[in-house]
Amino acid sequence: MQHAYKQTRYEQLESLPEGLTGEILNGQLHAQPRPAGPHAKVESELTYDLVGSYGRGRGGPGGWWIIVEPEIHFITDVEVTVPDLAGWRKTRMPHIPEGHRFEIVPDWICEILSPSTESKDRHIKMPLYAHYGVAYAWLVDPKRRTIEAYGLESGEWTLRAEAFGNDCIAVAPFEALNLELSNLWS
């Protein structure tokens, strides 16, 4: 009797149709389409502000890698997340990996919420990020025009700051940057 070959979760992730992003969270494969316009705008604006100040040291301290939608392997091919943005201090990750797998836990992640991903981002991914020791997490909601900044303390998330609308915010780990939220939404 021949046994049928069963794809691993990661092989299933790799075979998703183009235009879908896959993640393996708590052993389950999750797939979602590419983000909508407001989400992409927020992602672009945050990237622009953070890479300038923290990636290149223009008007800020530098010393970070800020990466858009990296494939983070907390456990290689088993626990795989794709946050909207992630950051690593260059002292912890001196070089960008040659392949697509990022296997060093980021220092910071940012999830940009949408109606279809908010529950997963808050209730599945945030606990995973805490479990694996990501020190900082931001949740940005383009629809509500809010940003929530969290820090990890004793394995639990603590809300460090919350800002709305056109507020300006300077919060860890990027406290040298005065982030003008109006740029994210306009």
N, C-alpha and C positions, 0 to 999 in steps of 0.2 A: 504494500500500500504506500503510495506516494503522498507526502504531506505538501500542502500548498504553501508557497512562500508567503509570509506575511511581512509587509513593510514595517520598518521601525517608525516610530513617531517622527523622527527627524527626516527619514526618507519621504514620509507623507508631506512634511512641511516643504521639503525641497521640490516636490512635484506639484505644489499648488499652482493654479493658473497665474499667468502674468497679470499684474494689477492687484494681486492679493498679498498682504503681509501676513506671515504666519508666526506664531509663538507657541511654545510648549510650556504651559503653566500648570504646575501640580499634576503633571502627567497627562494633561489634556491638550489636544491641538486646538488652537483658536486661530481663526482667519478673519481678516477684515479688509475691506477695500481701501484703496488709497484715500487720503484725507480730502475733505472739501476745502473750498477756497479760504474761508475764514481761519480754519485750522492751519493751512499752509502759510498764510500771511503771518500769523503769530509765530510759527516756527521760524520763518525767514527773518523776521524782525529780531527775535531773541538771539538767533544765531549771529546776526550782524553785530548786535551790541556786545555779546559775550566774546566772540572771536576777536573783535577789535581790542577790547580792554584786557581780556584774560588769555586769549590765545596768542595774540601778537604783541601785547603790552603797549598798545596805543591808548594813552590816557588811563592806563590801569597797570596793575602789577605784572601781567603776563603769567607764564608758568603753568598753563593748562592746555589740555587738548579738549576742544568742544566738538563733538561729533553728532551729526544728524542721523537718526535712526540706525544706530549700530546694532549688530546682532550680538547680544551679550549671552555668553554661555556660562552660567553659574556652575552648572555641571555639563561638561561637554556632550552636546547632542541630546541631552535629557531635560535640562531646565534652561529654556532659551527665551529671553525677552528681547523686545525691540522697542525701547522707549523712544519718544519723539526726539529727545536730546539727551546726551550724557556727557559728563565731564570727568576727566582724570587729571590730577596733579602730575606734572611731568616727572616729579621726583618719584612717584609710585609707578608710572608707566612711561619710561624714557622714550619709547618708540611705539609708533602705531603698528599693530600686527600686519604682517604681509598678507595674510588671508582675510576672510570675512568674519572669522570668529574672534570676538573680544573676550578673553578669559580672565582678565583682571577686573575685579569688582570696581565699578565706578565710584568716585567720591560724591557725585551728584547726578541726579536724573531729573528730567522734566517730562511730565505727561501733559499733553494738551487735550483737554476733555472735549468730547462730543457726545450727543445723546446716545449714540450706539456703543461708545466705549467707556463712559463714565463709571458705570458699575464695576466693570472688569478692572479699570485702572485703580479705583479706590479700594475695592474689596478683595481682589485677587493679587494684583501686582504690587500694591503698596506693602502688604504683609510679606511678600516674597523679597522685596527690596530690603525691608527691615531684617528679615531672617538672614540674608547674605551680607549684611553690614554696610549697605550704602548709607553714607553719613548724612546726606541732604537730599530732599525731594521737593520739587515744586509741582503744584497742580495749577494749570492755567485754564480758565474757562472763557473762551471767546464770546459765547452767547451771553453769559452773565457779566462779562468784563471784569473778572476777578483773578487774583493770583493768591495762592496759599503756599507759604514756605514752611517746610517742616525740617526739624533736626532730629537725629536719632539719639536717644538717651536711654541707656540700659535696655536696648533692644526694642524700645517703643518710640513711635513718632510723637513729637511735641510740636504743636503749631507755634512757630516763631514769629510769624508776621502774616497779615492778611491785608490786601489792598484792593481797591475798587476803582472802576471808571478811569479817571484821568489822574489818579494819585501818582506820586513818585515814591519809589521804594528802594532802599539799600539794605540788603539782607544777605546773611551767610548762605553760601560761602563766597558770594560776590559782593560783599559790602562796600568795596571801593567804587562800585558802579552805582550811580543814581539812575535807576531804571524808570523811564517815563512811560507809564502804561498807555498813555494816549497814542504813542507810536505803534503799539501793538494792534490797536483797533482801527486806526484811521487808514 
